[in-house]
């Protein structure tokens, strides 16, 4: 069999496309550089820039705040890494409970619905206050006293409700014919969910799940309201002692360094999903 060779027209077409792509990239690069230079010139030449630079972009304060804020940020990462799998488990269990249609299990379905409605309706910071201050005030045996642990519990309860709805939407997006085909092959309801529905639903909900976890990465800073020395709390301590807000900029940069790669990865997965569906 002879090897397929591109026609001259196809070669010219691809050459033109590459040329247009290079020209578009060059124009975008030049316009971006010009825009950044222009914005930088306008900002630095404004009358209030010296005060802004001293208050928010002080190099000495940045160097002093960096070690403490970074050590606090490691606590944010630990909270996120512990809360994320817990949220996935809680969200999946609640989503499955809401999908039960057997009349005998109606109380479980009602309880799962109530949990979702309550914790989606209450602000996350209020949940952190209720768990962080309310549980220790009960003085019951077995209640954790570690503030970071209480923050993880609060974030899990709050975000579990949102993730449950993401999972439920993914499960309900699977066409009923998939379930009918599995049941016709003799699979039980549990095996149908495990081997047919959940694998497809999970692939569909990965992008929105990652969006929720981008928000979770930022909301770990809310745990500072109950006392743990995480990044925001360390930045507050520095700002209160120096009357300079560069430490907040340090905390913001650390969160940006963590969330932007996750956001771009989420966009990549969403684009790949659209390409697979032919959109």
DRENSE-397562 format. One record per residue (C-alpha): residue number from 1; residue in three letters; z, x, y. Coordinates in nm, 4 decimals, m for minus. Each point is the difference from the previous one (the first is absolute). Layout:
SITE    k    r         w         u         v
SITE  NUM  ALA         Z         X         Y
...
***
This chain:
SITE    k    r         w         u         v
SITE    1  UNK    0.0000    0.0000    0.0000
SITE    2  UNK   m0.1008    0.1431    0.3380
SITE    3  UNK    0.2658    0.0543    0.2648
SITE    4  UNK    0.0104   m0.2530    0.2810
SITE    5  UNK   m0.1199    0.1443    0.3322
SITE    6  UNK    0.0595   m0.1576    0.3400
SITE    7  UNK   m0.3075   m0.1113    0.1870
SITE    8  UNK   m0.0907    0.1572    0.3320
SITE    9  UNK    0.0872   m0.3245    0.1779
SITE   10  UNK    0.3480    0.0003   m0.1570
SITE   11  UNK    0.0517    0.3639    0.0954
SITE   12  UNK   m0.1014   m0.0719    0.3601
SITE   13  UNK    0.2240   m0.3055    0.0103
SITE   14  UNK    0.3006    0.2024   m0.1194
SITE   15  UNK   m0.0788    0.2773    0.2464
SITE   16  UNK   m0.0069   m0.2510    0.2858
SITE   17  UNK    0.3295   m0.1519   m0.1138
SITE   18  UNK    0.1660    0.3402   m0.0091
SITE   19  UNK   m0.1342    0.0787    0.3431
SITE   20  UNK    0.1338   m0.3272    0.1401
SITE   21  UNK    0.3381    0.0624   m0.1659
SITE   22  UNK    0.0254    0.3510    0.1524
SITE   23  UNK   m0.0994   m0.1290    0.3421
SITE   24  UNK    0.2539   m0.2843   m0.0190
SITE   25  UNK    0.2741    0.2415   m0.1074
SITE   26  UNK   m0.0867    0.2393    0.2848
SITE   27  UNK    0.0031   m0.2772    0.2592
SITE   28  UNK    0.3309   m0.1346   m0.1339
SITE   29  UNK    0.1576    0.3472    0.0096
SITE   30  UNK   m0.1150    0.0759    0.3539
SITE   31  UNK    0.1065   m0.3398    0.1327
SITE   32  UNK    0.3408    0.0349   m0.1663
SITE   33  UNK    0.0599    0.3450    0.1489
SITE   34  UNK   m0.1063   m0.1191    0.3452
SITE   35  UNK    0.2256   m0.3052   m0.0262
SITE   36  UNK    0.3035    0.2062   m0.1089
SITE   37  UNK   m0.0544    0.2537    0.2787
SITE   38  UNK   m0.0379   m0.2770    0.2559
SITE   39  UNK    0.3158   m0.1797   m0.1133
SITE   40  UNK    0.1949    0.3266   m0.0061
SITE   41  UNK   m0.1162    0.0829    0.3528
SITE   42  UNK    0.0922   m0.3440    0.1347
SITE   43  UNK    0.3442    0.0086   m0.1634
SITE   44  UNK    0.0930    0.3559    0.0989
SITE   45  UNK   m0.1206   m0.0433    0.3585
SITE   46  UNK    0.1958   m0.3219    0.0604
SITE   47  UNK    0.2977    0.0218    0.2407
SITE   48  UNK    0.2631   m0.0869   m0.2628
SITE   49  UNK   m0.1196    0.2429   m0.2689
SITE   50  UNK    0.2638    0.2737    0.0668
SITE   51  UNK    0.2824   m0.2500   m0.0587
SITE   52  UNK   m0.1711   m0.1383   m0.3124
SITE   53  UNK   m0.0516    0.3520   m0.1368
SITE   54  UNK    0.3617    0.0935    0.0623
SITE   55  UNK    0.1374   m0.3229   m0.1511
SITE   56  UNK   m0.2263   m0.0472   m0.3037
SITE   57  UNK   m0.1859    0.3290   m0.0590
SITE   58  UNK    0.2680    0.2619    0.0580
SITE   59  UNK   m0.0729    0.2937   m0.2310
SITE   60  UNK    0.3602    0.1263   m0.0024
SITE   61  UNK    0.1404   m0.3409   m0.0884
SITE   62  UNK   m0.2691   m0.0411   m0.2642
SITE   63  UNK    0.1076    0.3253   m0.1676
SITE   64  UNK    0.3691   m0.0948    0.0149
SITE   65  UNK   m0.0515   m0.3517   m0.1386
SITE   66  UNK   m0.2500    0.0893   m0.2724
SITE   67  UNK    0.2422    0.1269   m0.2719
SITE   68  UNK    0.2408   m0.2942    0.0239
SITE   69  UNK   m0.2711   m0.2659    0.0288
SITE   70  UNK   m0.1888    0.1555   m0.2904
SITE   71  UNK    0.3113   m0.0049   m0.2194
SITE   72  UNK    0.0472   m0.3649    0.0906
SITE   73  UNK   m0.3642   m0.0695   m0.0781
SITE   74  UNK    0.0548    0.1281   m0.3529
SITE   75  UNK    0.2490   m0.2851   m0.0397
SITE   76  UNK   m0.2695   m0.2432    0.1179
SITE   77  UNK   m0.2314    0.1349   m0.2695
SITE   78  UNK    0.2713   m0.0322   m0.2642
SITE   79  UNK    0.0687   m0.3598    0.1015
SITE   80  UNK   m0.3716   m0.0778   m0.0175
SITE   81  UNK   m0.0504    0.1648   m0.3397
SITE   82  UNK    0.2927   m0.1915   m0.1506
SITE   83  UNK   m0.0764   m0.3344    0.1643
SITE   84  UNK   m0.3730   m0.0033   m0.0799
SITE   85  UNK    0.0222   m0.0304   m0.3826
SITE   86  UNK    0.2885   m0.2458    0.0312
SITE   87  UNK   m0.2091   m0.2159    0.2323
SITE   88  UNK   m0.2931    0.0073   m0.2419
SITE   89  UNK    0.2217   m0.1148   m0.2871
SITE   90  UNK    0.1686   m0.2746    0.2031
SITE   91  UNK   m0.3294   m0.1194    0.1475
SITE   92  UNK   m0.1748   m0.0161   m0.3370
SITE   93  UNK    0.2888   m0.1845   m0.1680
SITE   94  UNK    0.0207   m0.2535    0.2815
SITE   95  UNK   m0.3771   m0.0527   m0.0045
SITE   96  UNK    0.0064   m0.0589   m0.3761
SITE   97  UNK    0.2958   m0.2374    0.0370
SITE   98  UNK   m0.1885   m0.2014    0.2614
SITE   99  UNK   m0.2924   m0.0301   m0.2398
SITE  100  UNK    0.2023   m0.1608   m0.2794
SITE  101  UNK   m0.1178   m0.3562   m0.0576
SITE  102  UNK    0.2286   m0.0968   m0.2913
SITE  103  UNK    0.2278   m0.2871    0.1150
SITE  104  UNK    0.3035    0.1538   m0.1707
SITE  105  UNK   m0.0281    0.3076    0.2245
SITE  106  UNK   m0.0307   m0.1969    0.3240
SITE  107  UNK    0.3383    0.1300    0.1312
SITE  108  UNK   m0.1255    0.3590   m0.0320
SITE  109  UNK   m0.3208   m0.0855    0.1853
SITE  110  UNK    0.1975   m0.1814    0.2700
SITE  111  UNK    0.2377    0.2948    0.0380
SITE  112  UNK   m0.2915    0.2430    0.0328
SITE  113  UNK   m0.1602   m0.2231    0.2632
SITE  114  UNK    0.3283   m0.0246    0.1903
SITE  115  UNK    0.0430    0.3776   m0.0077
SITE  116  UNK   m0.3521    0.0525    0.1353
SITE  117  UNK    0.0400   m0.2564    0.2776
SITE  118  UNK    0.3403    0.1307    0.1100
SITE  119  UNK   m0.0730    0.3710    0.0087
SITE  120  UNK   m0.3430   m0.0436    0.1568
SITE  121  UNK    0.1596   m0.2100    0.2714
SITE  122  UNK    0.2921    0.2295    0.0837
SITE  123  UNK   m0.0799    0.3142    0.2046
SITE  124  UNK    0.0412    0.3219   m0.1952
SITE  125  UNK    0.2488    0.1423    0.2485
SITE  126  UNK    0.2183   m0.3084   m0.0411
SITE  127  UNK   m0.0069    0.0414   m0.3784
SITE  128  UNK    0.1111    0.3616    0.0488
SITE  129  UNK    0.2905   m0.1166    0.2182
SITE  130  UNK    0.1031   m0.2652   m0.2521
SITE  131  UNK   m0.0094    0.2432   m0.2930
SITE  132  UNK    0.1218    0.3106    0.1814
SITE  133  UNK    0.2955   m0.1603    0.1744
SITE  134  UNK    0.0522   m0.3213   m0.1964
SITE  135  UNK    0.0291    0.1360   m0.3547
SITE  136  UNK    0.2616    0.2684    0.0798
SITE  137  UNK    0.2012   m0.2598    0.1927
SITE  138  UNK    0.0403   m0.2005   m0.3225
SITE  139  UNK    0.1958    0.2895   m0.1569
SITE  140  UNK   m0.1093   m0.1021   m0.3467
SITE  141  UNK    0.0116    0.2387   m0.2928
SITE  142  UNK   m0.3327    0.1622   m0.0857
SITE  143  UNK   m0.1617   m0.0398    0.3420
SITE  144  UNK   m0.1465    0.3360    0.1090
SITE  145  UNK    0.1477    0.1608    0.3084
SITE  146  UNK   m0.2823    0.2478    0.0640
SITE  147  UNK   m0.1870   m0.1168    0.3090
SITE  148  UNK   m0.3368    0.1327   m0.1174
SITE  149  UNK    0.0397   m0.1932   m0.3264
SITE  150  UNK    0.0769   m0.3172    0.1917
SITE  151  UNK   m0.3094    0.0605    0.2124
SITE  152  UNK   m0.2124    0.0375   m0.3135
SITE  153  UNK    0.1360   m0.3301   m0.1338
SITE  154  UNK   m0.0821   m0.1754    0.3265
SITE  155  UNK   m0.3540    0.1402    0.0170
SITE  156  UNK   m0.0589   m0.0928   m0.3638
SITE  157  UNK    0.1077   m0.3584    0.0559
SITE  158  UNK   m0.2063   m0.0362    0.3167
SITE  159  UNK   m0.3211    0.1680   m0.1137
SITE  160  UNK    0.0271   m0.1414   m0.3525
SITE  161  UNK   m0.0796   m0.3436    0.1416
SITE  162  UNK   m0.3171    0.1236    0.1719
SITE  163  UNK   m0.1162    0.1985   m0.3020
SITE  164  UNK    0.0625   m0.3027   m0.2229
SITE  165  UNK   m0.2482   m0.2001    0.2059
SITE  166  UNK   m0.2527    0.2837   m0.0214
SITE  167  UNK    0.0317    0.0040   m0.3786
SITE  168  UNK   m0.0173   m0.3788   m0.0189
SITE  169  UNK   m0.3194   m0.0106    0.2057
SITE  170  UNK   m0.1520    0.2614   m0.2306
SITE  171  UNK    0.0983   m0.1931   m0.3112
SITE  172  UNK   m0.1370   m0.3247    0.1386
SITE  173  UNK   m0.3282    0.1718    0.0949
SITE  174  UNK   m0.0827    0.0532   m0.3689
SITE  175  UNK   m0.2440   m0.2687   m0.1104
SITE  176  UNK    0.1514   m0.2573   m0.2413
SITE  177  UNK   m0.2787    0.0712   m0.2460
SITE  178  UNK    0.1597    0.3406   m0.0638
SITE  179  UNK    0.3217   m0.1674   m0.1091
SITE  180  UNK   m0.1859   m0.2626   m0.2033
SITE  181  UNK   m0.2015    0.2669   m0.1815
SITE  182  UNK    0.3143    0.1973   m0.0820
SITE  183  UNK    0.1821   m0.3061   m0.1290
SITE  184  UNK   m0.3015   m0.0986   m0.2101
SITE  185  UNK    0.0260    0.3382   m0.1704
SITE  186  UNK    0.3543   m0.0822   m0.1042
SITE  187  UNK    0.1920    0.1948    0.2629
SITE  188  UNK    0.3305   m0.1456    0.1119
SITE  189  UNK    0.0721   m0.0676    0.3662
SITE  190  UNK    0.2015    0.3209    0.0251
SITE  191  UNK   m0.2700    0.2154   m0.1573
SITE  192  UNK   m0.2650   m0.1687    0.2129
SITE  193  UNK    0.1908    0.0941    0.3130
SITE  194  UNK    0.0694    0.3515   m0.1258
SITE  195  UNK   m0.3414    0.0982   m0.1343
SITE  196  UNK   m0.2443   m0.2179    0.1976
SITE  197  UNK    0.1380   m0.1326    0.3295
SITE  198  UNK    0.2363    0.2699    0.1271
SITE  199  UNK   m0.2373    0.2985   m0.0432
SITE  200  UNK   m0.2692   m0.1761    0.2035
SITE  201  UNK    0.2443   m0.1376    0.2568
SITE  202  UNK    0.1641    0.3400    0.0514
SITE  203  UNK   m0.3311    0.1663    0.0811
SITE  204  UNK   m0.0755   m0.2688    0.2559
SITE  205  UNK    0.3327    0.0224    0.1822
SITE  206  UNK    0.0283    0.3791    0.0277
SITE  207  UNK   m0.1316    0.0158    0.3631
SITE  208  UNK    0.2338   m0.2718    0.1363
SITE  209  UNK    0.2893    0.1529   m0.1951
SITE  210  UNK   m0.0666    0.3358    0.1629
SITE  211  UNK   m0.0016   m0.1689    0.3404
SITE  212  UNK    0.3442   m0.1403   m0.0750
SITE  213  UNK    0.1217    0.3441   m0.0993
SITE  214  UNK   m0.1330    0.1493    0.3231
SITE  215  UNK    0.2233   m0.2505    0.1794
SITE  216  UNK    0.2866    0.0862   m0.2351
SITE  217  UNK   m0.0292    0.3681    0.0910
SITE  218  UNK    0.0558   m0.0901    0.3639
SITE  219  UNK    0.2679   m0.2604   m0.0626
SITE  220  UNK    0.2219    0.2503   m0.1782
SITE  221  UNK    0.1014    0.0960    0.3549
SITE  222  UNK    0.1677   m0.3417    0.0345
SITE  223  UNK    0.2689    0.1237   m0.2365
SITE  224  UNK    0.1259    0.2078    0.2947
SITE  225  UNK    0.1568   m0.3198    0.1388
SITE  226  UNK    0.2736    0.0125   m0.2651
SITE  227  UNK    0.0759    0.3696    0.0393
SITE  228  UNK   m0.1845    0.2394   m0.2373
SITE  229  UNK   m0.1089    0.3235    0.1660
SITE  230  UNK   m0.3724   m0.0450   m0.0506
SITE  231  UNK   m0.2722    0.1099    0.2430
SITE  232  UNK    0.0466   m0.2697    0.2633
SITE  233  UNK    0.3782    0.0365   m0.0013
SITE  234  UNK   m0.0252    0.3778    0.0394
SITE  235  UNK   m0.2446   m0.0491    0.2873
SITE  236  UNK    0.2420   m0.2438    0.1656
SITE  237  UNK    0.2820    0.2531   m0.0248
SITE  238  UNK   m0.2095    0.2696    0.1672
SITE  239  UNK   m0.1228   m0.2370    0.2721
SITE  240  UNK    0.3541   m0.1176    0.0750
SITE  241  UNK    0.1308    0.3553    0.0313
SITE  242  UNK   m0.2874    0.1463    0.2051
SITE  243  UNK   m0.1337   m0.3049    0.1900
SITE  244  UNK   m0.3424    0.1136   m0.1161
SITE  245  UNK   m0.2306   m0.2068   m0.2234
SITE  246  UNK   m0.2061    0.2753   m0.1594
SITE  247  UNK    0.2001   m0.0502   m0.3204
SITE  248  UNK   m0.1519   m0.3486   m0.0301
SITE  249  UNK   m0.3421    0.1608    0.0204
SITE  250  UNK    0.0979    0.2308   m0.2869
SITE  251  UNK    0.0970   m0.3009   m0.2144
SITE  252  UNK   m0.3212   m0.1816    0.0962
SITE  253  UNK   m0.2155    0.2974   m0.0991
SITE  254  UNK    0.1694    0.0250   m0.3387
SITE  255  UNK   m0.0626   m0.3674   m0.0725
SITE  256  UNK   m0.3613    0.0325    0.1150
SITE  257  UNK   m0.0513    0.2977   m0.2312
SITE  258  UNK    0.1165   m0.2183   m0.2881
SITE  259  UNK   m0.1638   m0.3331    0.0796
SITE  260  UNK   m0.3482    0.1027    0.1175
SITE  261  UNK   m0.1058    0.1582   m0.3337
SITE  262  UNK    0.1210   m0.3114   m0.1811
SITE  263  UNK   m0.1905   m0.2245    0.2432
SITE  264  UNK   m0.3218    0.1978   m0.0453
SITE  265  UNK    0.0440   m0.0096   m0.3787
SITE  266  UNK    0.0426   m0.3768    0.0232
SITE  267  UNK   m0.3228   m0.0284    0.2007
SITE  268  UNK   m0.1786    0.2114   m0.2609
SITE  269  UNK    0.1158   m0.2235   m0.2852
SITE  270  UNK   m0.0949   m0.3144    0.1910
SITE  271  UNK   m0.3490    0.1370    0.0710
SITE  272  UNK   m0.0434    0.0995   m0.3639
SITE  273  UNK    0.1030   m0.3493   m0.1106
SITE  274  UNK   m0.2574   m0.1549    0.2331
SITE  275  UNK   m0.2721    0.2296   m0.1344
SITE  276  UNK    0.0871   m0.0957   m0.3579
SITE  277  UNK   m0.0308   m0.3664    0.0875
SITE  278  UNK   m0.3322    0.0641    0.1707
SITE  279  UNK    0.1254   m0.0998    0.3429
***
